[in-house]
């Protein structure tokens, strides 16, 4: 297990303009997902203990925004396996398990 204590925290950010205020909540979530994808491609994992910063300012015609998401370097291989880092603890992605254990048993018996 890697030690994530005292690792540097990096800021990933995006800024832009939103022209319709009804799109703000949806776009914020979408932009967070985009930044987290970029982060993982560089070997970083999101810091779950640091909320994303999202600020908007109305300019009279539109809303200018800045979004910041924070991550810790864990390496490209680890970034694929982690949901994120909570303080100094890695939170691993849960493996999907079958909802119906009987289906698993049937598929195994059919393979014999």
N, C-alpha and C positions, 0 to 999 in steps of 0.2 A: 504494500500500500504506500502510495506517495504521500509525502508530507506537504500539506498546503498551508502550513502556518508561516506567516511572515512573507508570503509571496506578494510581489507588487500587484496592485490593482490597476487595471488599465481602463480608461474611459473610451467607449465607442459611441459616436454621436452622429446625428443626422439633423439637418435643419432644412426648412423649406416653408412653403406657404400652402394654406388650406383655404379654399374660397367659399366653402359652405360649412357653417358651424355644425350642421347635422351630421357631417362625416367625421368630425373630430374623434369621437370615441372609437369608431371602427378603425380609422387610419392609425390612431395611436397604437392599438394592439397589433395591427399589421406591421407597422414600422418597428416595433419591439421585436417581433419574430424575424424580420429581415436582419436587424442588427445582431441578434443572437446567432443567426445562421452565419453571418460574416465572421463573427467572433469564433465560432466553432471551427470554421475553415482555417483560421489562423492558430488553432490549438488552445483557445481560451474557453473557459466554462463560465456561465453567468454566476454572479454573486447573488444568491437568493436573499441574503441578509441586507442588501442595499437596494432599495426600491429605485426603479427607473425615474429619472428627473424629466419632467415634461412641462415646458413653459410655453404659453402662447401670449401673443400681444396683438390686439386688434389694431389694424392700420387705417381703418376707415372704409376699406374695400375688402379686406381679407384678413386672415389670421396668420401671422408669422409664428413659427414654432421652432423650438430646439428640444431635441430628445437625447438624453444620455443614458446609456446602459453600461454597467460595470462588469468586468470579468477578471478572472485570475488565470494565468497560464498554467495549463495542465498537460500540454502535449496533444498532438492531433489525435492519437489513438485514444487517449483518455477522454478527450472532449466529446467523442462519439458515444461514450458509455455513461456519461454523467448528466443528470438533470441540471445540476449546478453545485455550487459550493455554498454551504450555510456556515458562516463564521469560518472555522478551519476544517469542517467535516464535509467530505464528499458525499453527495446524495446520488446514488446510482439509479439508472433507469430500470424500472421494474420489467422483468421479462413477462411477455404475454403467456398466460396459461389458459388452457381450454376451460370454457365455462361449464362444460358437461363432461365430467371424468369418464362417463360410460362410453362416450364417443371415442375417446382415446383408447379404451380397452378394446372396442370393436375394431378400430382401425389396426391395432397391433395384432389381433387374432386373425384378421383378414390377410395380413402380410405373411403369415406362416404357411 
